[in-house]
Amino acid sequence: MGGPILLDTTVYVDTLQGRSPESLDTLVTVRTCNHSSVCLSELTHTFGRLKPDDPRTEKSLKAIGRTVRDIPAHRLVAPDAATWGEAGILGGLVFRLGGYAAGAERKCLNDALIYLQGRRNGWPVVTRNVTDFDFLNQLVPDGRILLYRRIEN
């Protein structure tokens, strides 16, 4: 069956949208899933960002709220100070070397935080973000990633 895994935000998004492949659904059922406070922040950010007058907002926020409430407290982990420091450098490298446009700095930092959290704990990060996590894995090759592709509707 395998050891514990750390979920990237893409897993939550694809599952909520019904776009997760069967192999991913099986994986998160049979493995111990750990959750990053970084992903929690990315998910809850939508509560402030989505427009209240958009007819899709209420349904989206209810689904995200259920997902957040379902995260077991003992499986939610936060990066430590050393991880934050290392992620600042690594996220900056990904931003600069990846040729990202201004505004993507936070995305690069968040991806680096999640990747390094998995690395520190010995958990592979499950993500569909092939570009960024492959890049992170090339820069710091002793982390582990499990990549998947979402179902396109």
Backbone hydrogen bonds, N-H to C=O, Kabsch-Sander energy under -0.5 kcal/mol:
donor,donor_aa,acceptor,acceptor_aa,energy
5,I,32,T,-2.6
6,L,124,P,-2.6
7,L,34,N,-2.2
8,D,126,V,-2.2
11,V,8,D,-1.5
12,Y,8,D,-0.8
13,V,9,T,-2.3
14,D,10,T,-2.8
15,T,11,V,-2.1
16,L,12,Y,-2.8
17,Q,13,V,-2.0
18,G,15,T,-1.3
19,R,14,D,-3.2
20,S,14,D,-0.7
24,L,21,P,-0.7
25,D,21,P,-2.2
26,T,22,E,-2.5
27,L,23,S,-2.2
28,V,24,L,-2.5
29,T,25,D,-0.7
29,T,26,T,-0.7
30,V,26,T,-2.2
31,R,27,L,-1.8
33,C,31,R,-0.6
34,N,5,I,-2.7
35,H,75,R,-3.2
36,S,7,L,-0.6
37,S,77,V,-2.7
40,L,36,S,-2.0
41,S,37,S,-2.1
42,E,38,V,-2.1
43,L,39,C,-2.6
44,T,40,L,-2.8
45,H,41,S,-1.7
46,T,43,L,-1.2
47,F,44,T,-1.7
48,G,44,T,-0.5
48,G,45,H,-1.2
49,R,45,H,-1.8
50,L,46,T,-2.5
54,D,51,K,-1.7
57,T,54,D,-1.5
58,E,54,D,-0.5
60,S,56,R,-2.1
61,L,57,T,-2.9
62,K,58,E,-2.1
63,A,59,K,-2.0
64,I,60,S,-2.6
65,G,61,L,-2.7
66,R,62,K,-2.2
67,T,63,A,-2.1
68,V,64,I,-2.7
69,R,65,G,-2.5
70,D,66,R,-1.6
71,I,68,V,-1.4
75,R,72,P,-2.1
76,L,73,A,-1.1
77,V,35,H,-3.1
77,V,75,R,-0.6
84,W,80,D,-2.2
85,G,81,A,-2.2
86,E,82,A,-2.5
87,A,83,T,-2.8
88,G,84,W,-1.8
89,I,85,G,-1.3
90,L,86,E,-2.7
91,G,87,A,-3.3
92,G,88,G,-1.6
93,L,89,I,-2.3
94,V,90,L,-2.6
95,F,91,G,-2.4
96,R,92,G,-2.7
97,L,93,L,-3.1
98,G,94,V,-1.9
99,G,96,R,-1.0
100,Y,95,F,-1.8
104,A,101,A,-1.7
108,C,104,A,-2.2
109,L,105,E,-2.4
110,N,106,R,-3.0
111,D,107,K,-2.4
112,A,108,C,-2.1
113,L,109,L,-2.6
114,I,110,N,-2.4
115,Y,111,D,-2.6
116,L,112,A,-2.7
117,Q,113,L,-2.3
118,G,114,I,-2.3
119,R,115,Y,-2.2
120,R,116,L,-2.9
121,N,117,Q,-1.8
122,G,118,G,-1.0
122,G,119,R,-0.8
123,W,118,G,-2.5
125,V,144,R,-2.3
126,V,6,L,-2.8
126,V,124,P,-0.5
127,T,125,V,-0.6
127,T,146,L,-2.3
130,V,128,R,-2.4
133,F,129,N,-2.0
134,D,130,V,-2.2
135,F,131,T,-1.8
136,L,132,D,-2.7
137,N,133,F,-2.2
138,Q,134,D,-1.7
139,L,135,F,-2.0
140,V,136,L,-2.6
143,G,140,V,-1.4
146,L,125,V,-2.9
147,L,145,I,-0.5
148,Y,127,T,-1.4
151,I,19,R,-3.1
153,N,151,I,-0.6
